[in-house]
Amino acid sequence: MTHKISIAGLTKYYGTTQALSGIDLAVGAGEFVTLVGASGCGKSTLLRTLGGLEEYGQGTITCNGRIVDGPGPDRSMVFQSYSLYPWLTVMDNIRFCRRLKNGRQDLTSTDVEIASGRADALVSLMGLQHVARAYPAELSGGMQQRVAIARALMVRPDVLLMDEPFGALDAQTREVMHDLIRHVYRLERMTVVFVTHDVEEAIYLGDRVVVMAPRPGRIDSIVDVPFGLERDQDLKLAPAFAAVKRQILDRIRETSGVRTDLEQLAKLTRSIQT
Ligand SMILES: Nc1ncnc2c1ncn2[C@@H]1O[C@H](COP(=O)(O)OP(=O)(O)OP(=O)(O)O)[C@@H](O)[C@H]1O
């Protein structure tokens, strides 16, 4: 498999806080990689650094063989907050980034046609036809996030970087979004790096789950997800799914110190009772 992203020896500090230590990770073209781990283990920092939004101290990051030293149209980001332009309709929100990229004054009619065709396709793909003329405030959180994803896809990025994109949505909407994003991922043949707190979400969506550990942020282990391209919600009830979930949860508890805390709490409780 050719590598779309290669990270080698990545280390990053915020002042004296070491957020990332010695990260080595290669993401294949067309792969869906999810990042999980205890709070503060550097998931968002790693994603933001990949997106070119953060400088890094040591190490290298390449995307398509080019050094990442800032944001670029090859990498689009989607965040938990939808960050849509409230004064633009759904359709204009989706078109807007393409206009920005080209510079409005340089637009040709061909550019406009191509952008409009792409925007129409994305509106259909994301199930937004009936709200294309609505404004963001008129939409539910799930629909707003669909718009944000469509906008991120407008530039046909090689890599989609998603930071807890469904974190603010209710459980049912999240399930719908999981199936939608898997569908879009397959159709668009993208490479995706996706940060989440939710281990089930990480397994259901990912080809590989990267488990990170804190203090300093580092990769603890990488778990291959043994399920194919076709997935449906019943998969979450399968024993094989539960086994992968347990394996990952064990690693997160082990590396976050939660297990030690619980053991100490149990000891303390026993000593009070005796
Ligand atoms: N802008 C910042 N300035 C200073 N320290 C930061 C900054 N952003 C993150 N950190 C620190 O870097 C470390 C990693 O943070 P990061 O937000 O990447 O972790 P995370 O795994 O995404 O956490 P969470 O799951 O809670 O969102 C933490 O110790 C955090 O306090």
The ligand as a MOL file (V3000), in Angstrom:
LIG
                    3D

  0  0  0     0  0            999 V3000
M  V30 BEGIN CTAB
M  V30 COUNTS 31 33 0 0 0
M  V30 BEGIN ATOM
M  V30 1 N -2.9090 25.3740 22.8790 0
M  V30 2 C -2.3440 24.6870 23.8820 0
M  V30 3 N -1.5180 25.2980 24.7480 0
M  V30 4 C -0.9320 24.6050 25.7440 0
M  V30 5 N -1.0860 23.2910 25.9580 0
M  V30 6 C -1.9110 22.6430 25.1200 0
M  V30 7 C -2.5840 23.2990 24.0400 0
M  V30 8 N -3.3320 22.3800 23.3770 0
M  V30 9 C -3.1330 21.2140 24.0250 0
M  V30 10 N -2.2970 21.3570 25.0420 0
M  V30 11 C -1.8150 20.2940 25.9530 0
M  V30 12 O -1.2730 19.2680 25.1280 0
M  V30 13 C -1.6540 17.9840 25.6110 0
M  V30 14 C -2.4550 17.2380 24.5400 0
M  V30 15 O -3.6850 17.9170 24.3520 0
M  V30 16 P -4.7370 17.4890 23.2400 0
M  V30 17 O -5.8600 18.4710 23.2770 0
M  V30 18 O -4.0500 17.2920 21.9540 0
M  V30 19 O -5.2100 16.0830 23.7920 0
M  V30 20 P -6.5030 15.2290 23.3810 0
M  V30 21 O -6.0920 13.8150 23.4460 0
M  V30 22 O -7.0540 15.7210 22.0980 0
M  V30 23 O -7.4690 15.6020 24.5860 0
M  V30 24 P -9.0700 15.5500 24.6410 0
M  V30 25 O -9.4420 14.1220 24.3780 0
M  V30 26 O -9.3890 15.9680 26.0410 0
M  V30 27 O -9.5980 16.4960 23.6140 0
M  V30 28 C -2.4410 18.2310 26.8960 0
M  V30 29 O -1.5400 18.1560 27.9650 0
M  V30 30 C -2.9470 19.6380 26.7220 0
M  V30 31 O -3.1410 20.2670 27.9850 0
M  V30 END ATOM
M  V30 BEGIN BOND
M  V30 1 1 1 2
M  V30 2 1 2 3
M  V30 3 2 2 7
M  V30 4 2 3 4
M  V30 5 1 4 5
M  V30 6 2 5 6
M  V30 7 1 6 7
M  V30 8 1 6 10
M  V30 9 1 7 8
M  V30 10 2 8 9
M  V30 11 1 9 10
M  V30 12 1 10 11
M  V30 13 1 11 12
M  V30 14 1 11 30
M  V30 15 1 12 13
M  V30 16 1 13 14
M  V30 17 1 13 28
M  V30 18 1 14 15
M  V30 19 1 15 16
M  V30 20 2 16 17
M  V30 21 1 16 18
M  V30 22 1 16 19
M  V30 23 1 19 20
M  V30 24 2 20 21
M  V30 25 1 20 22
M  V30 26 1 20 23
M  V30 27 1 23 24
M  V30 28 2 24 25
M  V30 29 1 24 26
M  V30 30 1 24 27
M  V30 31 1 28 29
M  V30 32 1 28 30
M  V30 33 1 30 31
M  V30 END BOND
M  V30 END CTAB
M  END
